[in-house]
Amino acid sequence: MSAFRDAWHWFFQSAQWSGVDSIPTRLGQHLYYSGVALLLAVAIAVPLGLLIGHTNRGGFAVVNLANAARALPTVGVVLLVVTLAGIGFLPVIVPLVALAVPPVLVNTYAGIRQVEPELVDASRCMGMRGRQVLSSVEVPIALPLILLGVRTAAIQIVSTATIAAFVGLGGLGRFIFDGLARQEYPTVIGGAVLVVSLALLTEMIFFGAQRLLVSPGLRTR
Amino acid sequence: MDWAWVGGHVPLLSERVREHVPMAVLPVLFGLLISVPLGIACVRWPRLYPPVLALTSILYALPSIALFAVLVNVTGLRTATVIIPLTLYTLSVLLRNVVDGLRSVPESVRQSATAMGFSPLRRLAQVELPIAAPVVIAGTRVATVSNISLVSVGGLVGLGGLGQLFTDGFQLHQTTRIIMGIVLTVALAIVAHGLLVAAQRVLTPWARRSTGKAKP
């Protein structure tokens, strides 16, 4: 257990708080990779999911895509893309986006599909157009599931962005892989604690977002 | 893609598959052994369920690479390092399915069983668990497929299995090795999925007659 005590001390060394290899720098890089990947994934998957759900075309393909994506080993995909395209920002971001698209897409699609048809009919009878039905009825009702999909994707991205360090980029994974290479276990444990904390923080942020964004009318049911 | 390499390295590839399979399958067995009694307890005492569910969803959010890296220091480069985190993930997937499955048993069926003189234990074993089985097996399928893919993360800290093909291929700049790792991982997942679908058909023959369509 002394490794854990050393890891505790590791956090308070001044080297961890300034410079290229400091916690703030690595955390910033990690958040940057994760944020860009998540934004791109949401920008692709949410409109596509809304379209497929609203028009109810191609749903079968979406569900199968998501199941297939679960079987695909993330690490292998990242290392393959980097081996083919070289070390860089894009070769790491593209697989991250590819991994995050299926959960967001499926949940957006499922969220729109589970809106009761009576509600859609009623809003059409009230004179709403297709776009209005989507934006003021279907999306608010589907929001809890959409947010769940984004949360799943965000946690996956935060975890997987750790691999960026394995292929020579920055991020919190640097502490884990550098520590393993130098056999400095306090560094490994410190890095792992940071990655775990970031994942849990992500989960909590989305939990809060859910409470803020979801219509109160949907919560009481 | 270098087919000659593949042809010459069949023993290596099958060795990697042999390492991979127990690391993916044992967590599913342990997960079932824990989640079935835990799920039964959560249905029996409903106040237990929300905290247990919250705990398992936190466990599910823990990044596997972080858990592997920490456990390597404690347990060393052994199968246990992979099995412990994956058991936790399996558990958090399965618990929900066990509870949902048990709760889907219609009250009338439960009452009929009691009226026929079933003791609570016998009712659980012969009526409630079989009715919950399709939902539990569906969860097992999801957990098995994602475990097979997650085991390869262990390759990053040197834990063997098909993930080793990724890290070795990356360091040797050998795309064939990485592609074979991906292909074999997906193939394993497809085989496991097929076996579990078959198991479900054998174990719950009534489900295929009554509902007709299998749920995803």
Contacts between the chains, C-beta under 8 A, distances in Angstrom:
chain1	res1	chain2	res2	distance
A	3	B	73	5.4
A	63	B	216	6.2
A	67	B	145	7.8
A	67	B	216	7.3
A	70	B	142	7.3
A	70	B	145	5.4
A	70	B	146	5.4
A	70	B	149	6.8
A	70	B	189	7.9
A	71	B	145	5.3
A	71	B	148	7.0
A	71	B	149	5.8
A	71	B	185	7.3
A	71	B	186	5.1
A	71	B	189	3.7
A	71	B	190	7.0
A	71	B	193	7.8
A	72	B	149	6.5
A	72	B	182	7.2
A	72	B	185	7.8
A	72	B	186	6.5
A	73	B	149	4.6
A	73	B	152	4.2
A	73	B	153	8.0
A	73	B	162	7.4
A	73	B	163	7.3
A	73	B	166	7.4
A	73	B	181	7.2
A	73	B	182	6.0
A	73	B	185	4.6
A	73	B	186	7.8
A	74	B	149	7.0
A	74	B	152	7.9
A	74	B	153	7.3
A	75	B	152	5.3
A	75	B	153	5.4
A	75	B	155	6.6
A	75	B	156	6.2
A	75	B	163	6.1
A	75	B	166	5.3
A	76	B	152	6.0
A	76	B	162	7.9
A	76	B	163	7.6
A	76	B	165	7.8
A	76	B	166	4.6
A	76	B	178	5.9
A	76	B	181	5.2
A	76	B	182	4.3
A	76	B	185	6.6
A	77	B	182	6.9
A	79	B	166	4.7
A	79	B	167	7.2
A	79	B	169	6.8
A	79	B	170	4.3
A	79	B	178	5.6
A	80	B	166	7.8
A	80	B	169	8.0
A	80	B	175	6.6
A	80	B	178	4.5
A	80	B	179	6.6
A	80	B	182	6.7
A	82	B	170	7.1
A	83	B	169	6.9
A	83	B	170	5.8
A	83	B	173	6.2
A	83	B	174	7.9
A	83	B	175	5.5
A	83	B	178	6.2
A	84	B	175	6.3
A	155	B	61	5.2
A	158	B	63	7.0
A	159	B	63	3.4
A	159	B	64	6.8
A	159	B	65	6.7
A	159	B	66	7.7
A	162	B	63	6.2
A	162	B	65	4.9
A	162	B	66	7.2
A	163	B	65	7.1
A	163	B	156	7.0
A	166	B	156	5.8
A	166	B	167	7.8
A	166	B	170	7.9
A	167	B	170	7.1
A	173	B	65	7.2
A	176	B	65	6.7
A	176	B	66	7.0
A	176	B	69	4.7
A	177	B	156	7.7
A	179	B	69	7.8
A	180	B	69	6.7
A	180	B	72	7.5
A	180	B	157	6.2
A	185	B	73	4.8
A	188	B	69	5.0
A	188	B	70	7.1
A	188	B	72	7.8
A	188	B	73	6.6
A	189	B	69	7.7
A	189	B	70	5.6
A	189	B	73	6.8
A	191	B	66	7.5
A	191	B	69	7.2
A	192	B	66	3.8
A	192	B	67	7.4
A	192	B	69	4.9
A	192	B	70	4.7
A	193	B	66	7.7
A	195	B	63	5.1
A	195	B	65	7.2
A	195	B	66	4.4
A	196	B	62	5.6
A	196	B	63	6.4
A	196	B	66	5.1
A	196	B	67	8.0
A	199	B	61	5.0
A	199	B	62	6.5
A	199	B	63	5.4
A	200	B	58	6.7
A	200	B	61	6.1
A	200	B	62	7.9
A	202	B	61	7.7
A	203	B	57	7.8
A	203	B	58	7.3
A	203	B	61	4.8
